[in-house]
Amino acid sequence: MNSKRNYYVNLYMARPSYCILLTAEQEGGFSVSVPELPGCFTEGETIEEAIDMAKEAIRLYIESFDS
């Protein structure tokens, strides 16, 4: 049985907003992916930290295309 739990969170940042997928990991913490931004992944020890890390990952992902 798969014991992973997924959480979907809509981040309201500067336009546009992005949905993220938080997955509770067996070893603890949460992995985060941004389905709309291929290759945009991060992680955090708590949900709050994972969301903060996702905001930073999204910002850096977008900035990488502005350079």
CHARMM-style PDB file with segment names, atoms N, HN, CA, C and O in Angstrom:
ATOM      1  N   MET     1       0.837  -1.178   0.000  1.00  0.00      PROA
ATOM      2  CA  MET     1       0.000   0.000   0.000  1.00  0.00      PROA
ATOM      3  C   MET     1       0.885   1.246   0.000  1.00  0.00      PROA
ATOM      4  O   MET     1       1.843   1.320   0.770  1.00  0.00      PROA
ATOM      5  N   ASN     2       0.583   2.203  -0.835  1.00  0.00      PROA
ATOM      6  HN  ASN     2      -0.195   2.142  -1.461  1.00  0.00      PROA
ATOM      7  CA  ASN     2       1.329   3.454  -0.932  1.00  0.00      PROA
ATOM      8  C   ASN     2       0.872   4.379   0.180  1.00  0.00      PROA
ATOM      9  O   ASN     2      -0.294   4.769   0.227  1.00  0.00      PROA
ATOM     10  N   SER     3       1.789   4.733   1.080  1.00  0.00      PROA
ATOM     11  HN  SER     3       2.737   4.416   1.042  1.00  0.00      PROA
ATOM     12  CA  SER     3       1.420   5.577   2.208  1.00  0.00      PROA
ATOM     13  C   SER     3       1.733   7.047   1.962  1.00  0.00      PROA
ATOM     14  O   SER     3       1.581   7.861   2.873  1.00  0.00      PROA
ATOM     15  N   LYS     4       2.162   7.409   0.762  1.00  0.00      PROA
ATOM     16  HN  LYS     4       2.285   6.748   0.022  1.00  0.00      PROA
ATOM     17  CA  LYS     4       2.457   8.807   0.474  1.00  0.00      PROA
ATOM     18  C   LYS     4       1.171   9.611   0.418  1.00  0.00      PROA
ATOM     19  O   LYS     4       0.148   9.147  -0.085  1.00  0.00      PROA
ATOM     20  N   ARG     5       1.243  10.820   0.943  1.00  0.00      PROA
ATOM     21  HN  ARG     5       2.074  11.197   1.352  1.00  0.00      PROA
ATOM     22  CA  ARG     5       0.114  11.722   0.860  1.00  0.00      PROA
ATOM     23  C   ARG     5       0.508  12.910   0.008  1.00  0.00      PROA
ATOM     24  O   ARG     5       1.592  13.468   0.178  1.00  0.00      PROA
ATOM     25  N   ASN     6      -0.354  13.296  -0.897  1.00  0.00      PROA
ATOM     26  HN  ASN     6      -1.235  12.843  -1.036  1.00  0.00      PROA
ATOM     27  CA  ASN     6      -0.123  14.444  -1.762  1.00  0.00      PROA
ATOM     28  C   ASN     6      -1.016  15.593  -1.339  1.00  0.00      PROA
ATOM     29  O   ASN     6      -2.166  15.391  -0.951  1.00  0.00      PROA
ATOM     30  N   TYR     7      -0.479  16.795  -1.416  1.00  0.00      PROA
ATOM     31  HN  TYR     7       0.456  16.959  -1.731  1.00  0.00      PROA
ATOM     32  CA  TYR     7      -1.220  18.004  -1.103  1.00  0.00      PROA
ATOM     33  C   TYR     7      -1.087  18.944  -2.285  1.00  0.00      PROA
ATOM     34  O   TYR     7       0.018  19.155  -2.785  1.00  0.00      PROA
ATOM     35  N   TYR     8      -2.174  19.502  -2.734  1.00  0.00      PROA
ATOM     36  HN  TYR     8      -3.072  19.331  -2.328  1.00  0.00      PROA
ATOM     37  CA  TYR     8      -2.148  20.468  -3.821  1.00  0.00      PROA
ATOM     38  C   TYR     8      -2.385  21.852  -3.231  1.00  0.00      PROA
ATOM     39  O   TYR     8      -3.351  22.072  -2.502  1.00  0.00      PROA
ATOM     40  N   VAL     9      -1.491  22.781  -3.557  1.00  0.00      PROA
ATOM     41  HN  VAL     9      -0.706  22.602  -4.150  1.00  0.00      PROA
ATOM     42  CA  VAL     9      -1.572  24.128  -3.022  1.00  0.00      PROA
ATOM     43  C   VAL     9      -1.453  25.096  -4.180  1.00  0.00      PROA
ATOM     44  O   VAL     9      -0.570  24.947  -5.025  1.00  0.00      PROA
ATOM     45  N   ASN    10      -2.329  26.084  -4.230  1.00  0.00      PROA
ATOM     46  HN  ASN    10      -3.046  26.204  -3.544  1.00  0.00      PROA
ATOM     47  CA  ASN    10      -2.244  27.120  -5.248  1.00  0.00      PROA
ATOM     48  C   ASN    10      -1.510  28.294  -4.637  1.00  0.00      PROA
ATOM     49  O   ASN    10      -1.999  28.890  -3.678  1.00  0.00      PROA
ATOM     50  N   LEU    11      -0.343  28.644  -5.169  1.00  0.00      PROA
ATOM     51  HN  LEU    11       0.055  28.160  -5.948  1.00  0.00      PROA
ATOM     52  CA  LEU    11       0.451  29.748  -4.660  1.00  0.00      PROA
ATOM     53  C   LEU    11       0.072  31.025  -5.392  1.00  0.00      PROA
ATOM     54  O   LEU    11       0.204  31.112  -6.612  1.00  0.00      PROA
ATOM     55  N   TYR    12      -0.393  32.000  -4.654  1.00  0.00      PROA
ATOM     56  HN  TYR    12      -0.500  31.929  -3.662  1.00  0.00      PROA
ATOM     57  CA  TYR    12      -0.741  33.284  -5.237  1.00  0.00      PROA
ATOM     58  C   TYR    12       0.451  34.214  -5.074  1.00  0.00      PROA
ATOM     59  O   TYR    12       0.613  34.873  -4.048  1.00  0.00      PROA
ATOM     60  N   MET    13       1.272  34.250  -6.097  1.00  0.00      PROA
ATOM     61  HN  MET    13       1.140  33.714  -6.931  1.00  0.00      PROA
ATOM     62  CA  MET    13       2.448  35.101  -6.121  1.00  0.00      PROA
ATOM     63  C   MET    13       2.141  36.208  -7.122  1.00  0.00      PROA
ATOM     64  O   MET    13       0.985  36.456  -7.462  1.00  0.00      PROA
ATOM     65  N   ALA    14       3.187  36.858  -7.580  1.00  0.00      PROA
ATOM     66  HN  ALA    14       4.126  36.656  -7.303  1.00  0.00      PROA
ATOM     67  CA  ALA    14       2.983  37.795  -8.680  1.00  0.00      PROA
ATOM     68  C   ALA    14       2.398  37.008  -9.840  1.00  0.00      PROA
ATOM     69  O   ALA    14       2.687  35.820  -9.988  1.00  0.00      PROA
ATOM     70  N   ARG    15       1.613  37.624 -10.631  1.00  0.00      PROA
ATOM     71  HN  ARG    15       1.378  38.588 -10.511  1.00  0.00      PROA
ATOM     72  CA  ARG    15       0.968  36.914 -11.731  1.00  0.00      PROA
ATOM     73  C   ARG    15       1.982  36.175 -12.573  1.00  0.00      PROA
ATOM     74  O   ARG    15       3.075  36.710 -12.761  1.00  0.00      PROA
ATOM     75  N   PRO    16       1.726  35.034 -13.077  1.00  0.00      PROA
ATOM     76  CA  PRO    16       0.581  34.178 -12.784  1.00  0.00      PROA
ATOM     77  C   PRO    16       0.791  33.401 -11.489  1.00  0.00      PROA
ATOM     78  O   PRO    16       1.873  33.431 -10.902  1.00  0.00      PROA
ATOM     79  N   SER    17      -0.255  32.708 -11.051  1.00  0.00      PROA
ATOM     80  HN  SER    17      -1.134  32.684 -11.528  1.00  0.00      PROA
ATOM     81  CA  SER    17      -0.133  31.849  -9.875  1.00  0.00      PROA
ATOM     82  C   SER    17       0.142  30.424 -10.359  1.00  0.00      PROA
ATOM     83  O   SER    17      -0.161  30.075 -11.500  1.00  0.00      PROA
ATOM     84  N   TYR    18       0.716  29.619  -9.484  1.00  0.00      PROA
ATOM     85  HN  TYR    18       0.963  29.903  -8.558  1.00  0.00      PROA
ATOM     86  CA  TYR    18       1.095  28.250  -9.839  1.00  0.00      PROA
ATOM     87  C   TYR    18       0.574  27.273  -8.802  1.00  0.00      PROA
ATOM     88  O   TYR    18       0.582  27.563  -7.605  1.00  0.00      PROA
ATOM     89  N   CYS    19       0.125  26.126  -9.257  1.00  0.00      PROA
ATOM     90  HN  CYS    19       0.119  25.890 -10.229  1.00  0.00      PROA
ATOM     91  CA  CYS    19      -0.242  25.035  -8.354  1.00  0.00      PROA
ATOM     92  C   CYS    19       1.022  24.230  -8.090  1.00  0.00      PROA
ATOM     93  O   CYS    19       1.829  24.005  -8.992  1.00  0.00      PROA
ATOM     94  N   ILE    20       1.186  23.796  -6.831  1.00  0.00      PROA
ATOM     95  HN  ILE    20       0.531  23.979  -6.098  1.00  0.00      PROA
ATOM     96  CA  ILE    20       2.319  22.946  -6.497  1.00  0.00      PROA
ATOM     97  C   ILE    20       1.792  21.641  -5.931  1.00  0.00      PROA
ATOM     98  O   ILE    20       0.679  21.583  -5.409  1.00  0.00      PROA
ATOM     99  N   LEU    21       2.592  20.606  -6.036  1.00  0.00      PROA
ATOM    100  HN  LEU    21       3.496  20.653  -6.460  1.00  0.00      PROA
ATOM    101  CA  LEU    21       2.253  19.296  -5.495  1.00  0.00      PROA
ATOM    102  C   LEU    21       3.238  18.986  -4.384  1.00  0.00      PROA
ATOM    103  O   LEU    21       4.431  18.817  -4.637  1.00  0.00      PROA
ATOM    104  N   LEU    22       2.744  18.910  -3.147  1.00  0.00      PROA
ATOM    105  HN  LEU    22       1.775  19.047  -2.942  1.00  0.00      PROA
ATOM    106  CA  LEU    22       3.569  18.533  -2.003  1.00  0.00      PROA
ATOM    107  C   LEU    22       3.324  17.065  -1.721  1.00  0.00      PROA
ATOM    108  O   LEU    22       2.178  16.630  -1.613  1.00  0.00      PROA
ATOM    109  N   THR    23       4.392  16.308  -1.602  1.00  0.00      PROA
ATOM    110  HN  THR    23       5.324  16.661  -1.690  1.00  0.00      PROA
ATOM    111  CA  THR    23       4.295  14.882  -1.316  1.00  0.00      PROA
ATOM    112  C   THR    23       5.010  14.601  -0.005  1.00  0.00      PROA
ATOM    113  O   THR    23       6.202  14.878   0.129  1.00  0.00      PROA
ATOM    114  N   ALA    24       4.281  14.046   0.970  1.00  0.00      PROA
ATOM    115  HN  ALA    24       3.313  13.821   0.861  1.00  0.00      PROA
ATOM    116  CA  ALA    24       4.887  13.656   2.242  1.00  0.00      PROA
ATOM    117  C   ALA    24       5.790  12.461   1.984  1.00  0.00      PROA
ATOM    118  O   ALA    24       5.346  11.440   1.461  1.00  0.00      PROA
ATOM    119  N   GLU    25       7.055  12.592   2.353  1.00  0.00      PROA
ATOM    120  HN  GLU    25       7.416  13.422   2.778  1.00  0.00      PROA
ATOM    121  CA  GLU    25       8.025  11.529   2.121  1.00  0.00      PROA
ATOM    122  C   GLU    25       8.104  10.603   3.328  1.00  0.00      PROA
ATOM    123  O   GLU    25       7.952  11.042   4.468  1.00  0.00      PROA
ATOM    124  N   GLN    26       8.341   9.325   3.073  1.00  0.00      PROA
ATOM    125  HN  GLN    26       8.465   8.968   2.147  1.00  0.00      PROA
ATOM    126  CA  GLN    26       8.416   8.323   4.135  1.00  0.00      PROA
ATOM    127  C   GLN    26       9.489   8.659   5.162  1.00  0.00      PROA
ATOM    128  O   GLN    26       9.288   8.461   6.360  1.00  0.00      PROA
ATOM    129  N   GLU    27      10.626   9.166   4.699  1.00  0.00      PROA
ATOM    130  HN  GLU    27      10.789   9.327   3.726  1.00  0.00      PROA
ATOM    131  CA  GLU    27      11.729   9.472   5.600  1.00  0.00      PROA
ATOM    132  C   GLU    27      11.542  10.805   6.317  1.00  0.00      PROA
ATOM    133  O   GLU    27      12.378  11.192   7.133  1.00  0.00      PROA
ATOM    134  N   GLY    28      10.454  11.506   6.021  1.00  0.00      PROA
ATOM    135  HN  GLY    28       9.775  11.192   5.358  1.00  0.00      PROA
ATOM    136  CA  GLY    28      10.155  12.789   6.637  1.00  0.00      PROA
ATOM    137  C   GLY    28      10.284  13.923   5.642  1.00  0.00      PROA
ATOM    138  O   GLY    28      10.960  13.791   4.622  1.00  0.00      PROA
ATOM    139  N   GLY    29       9.652  15.010   5.933  1.00  0.00      PROA
ATOM    140  HN  GLY    29       9.103  15.117   6.762  1.00  0.00      PROA
ATOM    141  CA  GLY    29       9.688  16.167   5.058  1.00  0.00      PROA
ATOM    142  C   GLY    29       8.757  16.013   3.867  1.00  0.00      PROA
ATOM    143  O   GLY    29       7.986  15.059   3.769  1.00  0.00      PROA
ATOM    144  N   PHE    30       8.851  16.968   2.979  1.00  0.00      PROA
ATOM    145  HN  PHE    30       9.477  17.743   3.059  1.00  0.00      PROA
ATOM    146  CA  PHE    30       7.961  17.028   1.822  1.00  0.00      PROA
ATOM    147  C   PHE    30       8.752  17.352   0.576  1.00  0.00      PROA
ATOM    148  O   PHE    30       9.598  18.246   0.588  1.00  0.00      PROA
ATOM    149  N   SER    31       8.485  16.632  -0.502  1.00  0.00      PROA
ATOM    150  HN  SER    31       7.798  15.906  -0.512  1.00  0.00      PROA
ATOM    151  CA  SER    31       9.033  16.999  -1.799  1.00  0.00      PROA
ATOM    152  C   SER    31       7.982  17.846  -2.499  1.00  0.00      PROA
ATOM    153  O   SER    31       6.784  17.693  -2.263  1.00  0.00      PROA
ATOM    154  N   VAL    32       8.443  18.734  -3.358  1.00  0.00      PROA
ATOM    155  HN  VAL    32       9.416  18.858  -3.550  1.00  0.00      PROA
ATOM    156  CA  VAL    32       7.543  19.675  -4.027  1.00  0.00      PROA
ATOM    157  C   VAL    32       7.852  19.693  -5.515  1.00  0.00      PROA
ATOM    158  O   VAL    32       9.013  19.765  -5.916  1.00  0.00      PROA
ATOM    159  N   SER    33       6.812  19.627  -6.326  1.00  0.00      PROA
ATOM    160  HN  SER    33       5.868  19.569  -6.000  1.00  0.00      PROA
ATOM    161  CA  SER    33       6.975  19.817  -7.762  1.00  0.00      PROA
ATOM    162  C   SER    33       5.980  20.869  -8.221  1.00  0.00      PROA
ATOM    163  O   SER    33       4.953  21.104  -7.584  1.00  0.00      PROA
ATOM    164  N   VAL    34       6.311  21.493  -9.341  1.00  0.00      PROA
ATOM    165  HN  VAL    34       7.146  21.302  -9.858  1.00  0.00      PROA
ATOM    166  CA  VAL    34       5.443  22.508  -9.947  1.00  0.00      PROA
ATOM    167  C   VAL    34       5.082  21.968 -11.325  1.00  0.00      PROA
ATOM    168  O   VAL    34       5.844  22.142 -12.276  1.00  0.00      PROA
ATOM    169  N   PRO    35       3.921  21.309 -11.442  1.00  0.00      PROA
ATOM    170  CA  PRO    35       3.571  20.651 -12.710  1.00  0.00      PROA
ATOM    171  C   PRO    35       3.645  21.548 -13.945  1.00  0.00      PROA
ATOM    172  O   PRO    35       3.964  21.069 -15.034  1.00  0.00      PROA
ATOM    173  N   GLU    36       3.357  22.835 -13.792  1.00  0.00      PROA
ATOM    174  HN  GLU    36       3.098  23.223 -12.907  1.00  0.00      PROA
ATOM    175  CA  GLU    36       3.376  23.749 -14.937  1.00  0.00      PROA
ATOM    176  C   GLU    36       4.788  24.160 -15.353  1.00  0.00      PROA
ATOM    177  O   GLU    36       4.977  24.727 -16.429  1.00  0.00      PROA
ATOM    178  N   LEU    37       5.787  23.876 -14.500  1.00  0.00      PROA
ATOM    179  HN  LEU    37       5.634  23.415 -13.626  1.00  0.00      PROA
ATOM    180  CA  LEU    37       7.162  24.259 -14.789  1.00  0.00      PROA
ATOM    181  C   LEU    37       8.038  23.009 -14.768  1.00  0.00      PROA
ATOM    182  O   LEU    37       8.562  22.644 -13.715  1.00  0.00      PROA
ATOM    183  N   PRO    38       8.203  22.355 -15.903  1.00  0.00      PROA
ATOM    184  CA  PRO    38       8.969  21.107 -15.960  1.00  0.00      PROA
ATOM    185  C   PRO    38      10.356  21.265 -15.347  1.00  0.00      PROA
ATOM    186  O   PRO    38      11.086  22.205 -15.662  1.00  0.00      PROA
ATOM    187  N   GLY    39      10.705  20.335 -14.470  1.00  0.00      PROA
ATOM    188  HN  GLY    39      10.112  19.572 -14.214  1.00  0.00      PROA
ATOM    189  CA  GLY    39      12.010  20.353 -13.843  1.00  0.00      PROA
ATOM    190  C   GLY    39      12.117  21.238 -12.618  1.00  0.00      PROA
ATOM    191  O   GLY    39      13.196  21.361 -12.039  1.00  0.00      PROA
ATOM    192  N   CYS    40      11.008  21.861 -12.209  1.00  0.00      PROA
ATOM    193  HN  CYS    40      10.131  21.762 -12.679  1.00  0.00      PROA
ATOM    194  CA  CYS    40      11.015  22.729 -11.038  1.00  0.00      PROA
ATOM    195  C   CYS    40      10.616  21.894  -9.818  1.00  0.00      PROA
ATOM    196  O   CYS    40       9.442  21.590  -9.610  1.00  0.00      PROA
ATOM    197  N   PHE    41      11.618  21.535  -9.022  1.00  0.00      PROA
ATOM    198  HN  PHE    41      12.572  21.783  -9.191  1.00  0.00      PROA
ATOM    199  CA  PHE    41      11.426  20.700  -7.840  1.00  0.00      PROA
ATOM    200  C   PHE    41      12.173  21.306  -6.658  1.00  0.00      PROA
ATOM    201  O   PHE    41      13.158  22.023  -6.839  1.00  0.00      PROA
ATOM    202  N   THR    42      11.705  21.016  -5.456  1.00  0.00      PROA
ATOM    203  HN  THR    42      10.905  20.433  -5.309  1.00  0.00      PROA
ATOM    204  CA  THR    42      12.398  21.404  -4.231  1.00  0.00      PROA
ATOM    205  C   THR    42      11.874  20.529  -3.100  1.00  0.00      PROA
ATOM    206  O   THR    42      11.128  19.578  -3.333  1.00  0.00      PROA
ATOM    207  N   GLU    43      12.267  20.857  -1.878  1.00  0.00      PROA
ATOM    208  HN  GLU    43      12.873  21.630  -1.688  1.00  0.00      PROA
ATOM    209  CA  GLU    43      11.795  20.092  -0.731  1.00  0.00      PROA
ATOM    210  C   GLU    43      11.884  20.940   0.524  1.00  0.00      PROA
ATOM    211  O   GLU    43      12.540  21.982   0.534  1.00  0.00      PROA
ATOM    212  N   GLY    44      11.224  20.491   1.579  1.00  0.00      PROA
ATOM    213  HN  GLY    44      10.691  19.645   1.571  1.00  0.00      PROA
ATOM    214  CA  GLY    44      11.273  21.169   2.865  1.00  0.00      PROA
ATOM    215  C   GLY    44      10.922  20.207   3.982  1.00  0.00      PROA
ATOM    216  O   GLY    44      10.266  19.190   3.753  1.00  0.00      PROA
ATOM    217  N   GLU    45      11.355  20.527   5.183  1.00  0.00      PROA
ATOM    218  HN  GLU    45      11.887  21.353   5.368  1.00  0.00      PROA
ATOM    219  CA  GLU    45      11.088  19.673   6.342  1.00  0.00      PROA
ATOM    220  C   GLU    45       9.635  19.748   6.801  1.00  0.00      PROA
ATOM    221  O   GLU    45       9.082  18.754   7.269  1.00  0.00      PROA
ATOM    222  N   THR    46       9.017  20.917   6.671  1.00  0.00      PROA
ATOM    223  HN  THR    46       9.467  21.725   6.291  1.00  0.00      PROA
ATOM    224  CA  THR    46       7.614  21.113   7.059  1.00  0.00      PROA
ATOM    225  C   THR    46       6.838  21.608   5.840  1.00  0.00      PROA
ATOM    226  O   THR    46       7.435  22.006   4.840  1.00  0.00      PROA
ATOM    227  N   ILE    47       5.519  21.581   5.927  1.00  0.00      PROA
ATOM    228  HN  ILE    47       5.035  21.257   6.740  1.00  0.00      PROA
ATOM    229  CA  ILE    47       4.707  22.102   4.821  1.00  0.00      PROA
ATOM    230  C   ILE    47       5.025  23.572   4.587  1.00  0.00      PROA
ATOM    231  O   ILE    47       5.172  24.006   3.445  1.00  0.00      PROA
ATOM    232  N   GLU    48       5.132  24.334   5.667  1.00  0.00      PROA
ATOM    233  HN  GLU    48       5.013  23.981   6.595  1.00  0.00      PROA
ATOM    234  CA  GLU    48       5.407  25.765   5.537  1.00  0.00      PROA
ATOM    235  C   GLU    48       6.756  26.008   4.853  1.00  0.00      PROA
ATOM    236  O   GLU    48       6.866  26.854   3.966  1.00  0.00      PROA
ATOM    237  N   GLU    49       7.785  25.256   5.274  1.00  0.00      PROA
ATOM    238  HN  GLU    49       7.696  24.569   5.995  1.00  0.00      PROA
ATOM    239  CA  GLU    49       9.096  25.399   4.657  1.00  0.00      PROA
ATOM    240  C   GLU    49       9.055  24.961   3.196  1.00  0.00      PROA
ATOM    241  O   GLU    49       9.682  25.593   2.346  1.00  0.00      PROA
ATOM    242  N   ALA    50       8.334  23.900   2.899  1.00  0.00      PROA
ATOM    243  HN  ALA    50       7.824  23.387   3.590  1.00  0.00      PROA
ATOM    244  CA  ALA    50       8.225  23.413   1.516  1.00  0.00      PROA
ATOM    245  C   ALA    50       7.556  24.461   0.630  1.00  0.00      PROA
ATOM    246  O   ALA    50       7.975  24.665  -0.509  1.00  0.00      PROA
ATOM    247  N   ILE    51       6.529  25.122   1.137  1.00  0.00      PROA
ATOM    248  HN  ILE    51       6.188  24.957   2.063  1.00  0.00      PROA
ATOM    249  CA  ILE    51       5.854  26.170   0.365  1.00  0.00      PROA
ATOM    250  C   ILE    51       6.789  27.348   0.137  1.00  0.00      PROA
ATOM    251  O   ILE    51       6.852  27.883  -0.970  1.00  0.00      PROA
ATOM    252  N   ASP    52       7.519  27.759   1.175  1.00  0.00      PROA
ATOM    253  HN  ASP    52       7.468  27.325   2.075  1.00  0.00      PROA
ATOM    254  CA  ASP    52       8.488  28.849   1.016  1.00  0.00      PROA
ATOM    255  C   ASP    52       9.558  28.484  -0.002  1.00  0.00      PROA
ATOM    256  O   ASP    52       9.944  29.311  -0.830  1.00  0.00      PROA
ATOM    257  N   MET    53      10.034  27.254   0.059  1.00  0.00      PROA
ATOM    258  HN  MET    53       9.721  26.583   0.732  1.00  0.00      PROA
ATOM    259  CA  MET    53      11.048  26.794  -0.889  1.00  0.00      PROA
ATOM    260  C   MET    53      10.480  26.759  -2.308  1.00  0.00      PROA
ATOM    261  O   MET    53      11.188  27.059  -3.269  1.00  0.00      PROA
ATOM    262  N   ALA    54       9.201  26.391  -2.439  1.00  0.00      PROA
ATOM    263  HN  ALA    54       8.625  26.148  -1.659  1.00  0.00      PROA
ATOM    264  CA  ALA    54       8.557  26.361  -3.760  1.00  0.00      PROA
ATOM    265  C   ALA    54       8.480  27.759  -4.353  1.00  0.00      PROA
ATOM    266  O   ALA    54       8.729  27.945  -5.544  1.00  0.00      PROA
ATOM    267  N   LYS    55       8.138  28.738  -3.532  1.00  0.00      PROA
ATOM    268  HN  LYS    55       7.936  28.587  -2.564  1.00  0.00      PROA
ATOM    269  CA  LYS    55       8.084  30.125  -4.016  1.00  0.00      PROA
ATOM    270  C   LYS    55       9.442  30.552  -4.551  1.00  0.00      PROA
ATOM    271  O   LYS    55       9.535  31.174  -5.609  1.00  0.00      PROA
ATOM    272  N   GLU    56      10.493  30.214  -3.811  1.00  0.00      PROA
ATOM    273  HN  GLU    56      10.417  29.710  -2.951  1.00  0.00      PROA
ATOM    274  CA  GLU    56      11.851  30.563  -4.237  1.00  0.00      PROA
ATOM    275  C   GLU    56      12.229  29.808  -5.517  1.00  0.00      PROA
ATOM    276  O   GLU    56      12.824  30.390  -6.424  1.00  0.00      PROA
ATOM    277  N   ALA    57      11.892  28.532  -5.593  1.00  0.00      PROA
ATOM    278  HN  ALA    57      11.409  28.059  -4.856  1.00  0.00      PROA
ATOM    279  CA  ALA    57      12.204  27.734  -6.784  1.00  0.00      PROA
ATOM    280  C   ALA    57      11.486  28.290  -8.014  1.00  0.00      PROA
ATOM    281  O   ALA    57      12.070  28.361  -9.095  1.00  0.00      PROA
ATOM    282  N   ILE    58      10.230  28.681  -7.854  1.00  0.00      PROA
ATOM    283  HN  ILE    58       9.755  28.624  -6.976  1.00  0.00      PROA
ATOM    284  CA  ILE    58       9.471  29.265  -8.968  1.00  0.00      PROA
ATOM    285  C   ILE    58      10.119  30.570  -9.417  1.00  0.00      PROA
ATOM    286  O   ILE    58      10.284  30.806 -10.614  1.00  0.00      PROA
ATOM    287  N   ARG    59      10.484  31.414  -8.459  1.00  0.00      PROA
ATOM    288  HN  ARG    59      10.350  31.222  -7.487  1.00  0.00      PROA
ATOM    289  CA  ARG    59      11.117  32.696  -8.785  1.00  0.00      PROA
ATOM    290  C   ARG    59      12.417  32.462  -9.562  1.00  0.00      PROA
ATOM    291  O   ARG    59      12.652  33.106 -10.584  1.00  0.00      PROA
ATOM    292  N   LEU    60      13.248  31.556  -9.086  1.00  0.00      PROA
ATOM    293  HN  LEU    60      13.057  31.033  -8.255  1.00  0.00      PROA
ATOM    294  CA  LEU    60      14.520  31.272  -9.758  1.00  0.00      PROA
ATOM    295  C   LEU    60      14.308  30.642 -11.131  1.00  0.00      PROA
ATOM    296  O   LEU    60      15.038  30.945 -12.074  1.00  0.00      PROA
ATOM    297  N   TYR    61      13.320  29.773 -11.244  1.00  0.00      PROA
ATOM    298  HN  TYR    61      12.727  29.526 -10.477  1.00  0.00      PROA
ATOM    299  CA  TYR    61      13.000  29.128 -12.521  1.00  0.00      PROA
ATOM    300  C   TYR    61      12.637  30.194 -13.558  1.00  0.00      PROA
ATOM    301  O   TYR    61      13.143  30.182 -14.680  1.00  0.00      PROA
ATOM    302  N   ILE    62      11.762  31.109 -13.167  1.00  0.00      PROA
ATOM    303  HN  ILE    62      11.351  31.119 -12.255  1.00  0.00      PROA
ATOM    304  CA  ILE    62      11.320  32.165 -14.086  1.00  0.00      PROA
ATOM    305  C   ILE    62      12.467  33.108 -14.423  1.00  0.00      PROA
ATOM    306  O   ILE    62      12.626  33.502 -15.579  1.00  0.00      PROA
ATOM    307  N   GLU    63      13.269  33.474 -13.421  1.00  0.00      PROA
ATOM    308  HN  GLU    63      13.139  33.153 -12.482  1.00  0.00      PROA
ATOM    309  CA  GLU    63      14.414  34.359 -13.654  1.00  0.00      PROA
ATOM    310  C   GLU    63      15.421  33.745 -14.615  1.00  0.00      PROA
ATOM    311  O   GLU    63      16.085  34.467 -15.359  1.00  0.00      PROA
ATOM    312  N   SER    64      15.542  32.426 -14.610  1.00  0.00      PROA
ATOM    313  HN  SER    64      15.003  31.839 -14.006  1.00  0.00      PROA
ATOM    314  CA  SER    64      16.504  31.772 -15.496  1.00  0.00      PROA
ATOM    315  C   SER    64      16.172  32.002 -16.970  1.00  0.00      PROA
ATOM    316  O   SER    64      17.053  31.925 -17.826  1.00  0.00      PROA
ATOM    317  N   PHE    65      14.914  32.280 -17.263  1.00  0.00      PROA
ATOM    318  HN  PHE    65      14.198  32.342 -16.568  1.00  0.00      PROA
ATOM    319  CA  PHE    65      14.515  32.541 -18.650  1.00  0.00      PROA
ATOM    320  C   PHE    65      14.600  34.021 -19.001  1.00  0.00      PROA
ATOM    321  O   PHE    65      14.574  34.385 -20.176  1.00  0.00      PROA
ATOM    322  N   ASP    66      14.701  34.874 -17.985  1.00  0.00      PROA
ATOM    323  HN  ASP    66      14.722  34.579 -17.030  1.00  0.00      PROA
ATOM    324  CA  ASP    66      14.811  36.320 -18.219  1.00  0.00      PROA
ATOM    325  C   ASP    66      16.240  36.759 -18.471  1.00  0.00      PROA
ATOM    326  O   ASP    66      16.476  37.887 -18.903  1.00  0.00      PROA
ATOM    327  N   SER    67      17.197  35.880 -18.207  1.00  0.00      PROA
ATOM    328  HN  SER    67      17.005  34.964 -17.856  1.00  0.00      PROA
ATOM    329  CA  SER    67      18.620  36.255 -18.360  1.00  0.00      PROA
ATOM    330  C   SER    67      19.055  36.260 -19.792  1.00  0.00      PROA
ATOM    331  OT1 SER    67      20.214  36.552 -20.084  1.00  0.00      PROA
TER     332      SER     67
END
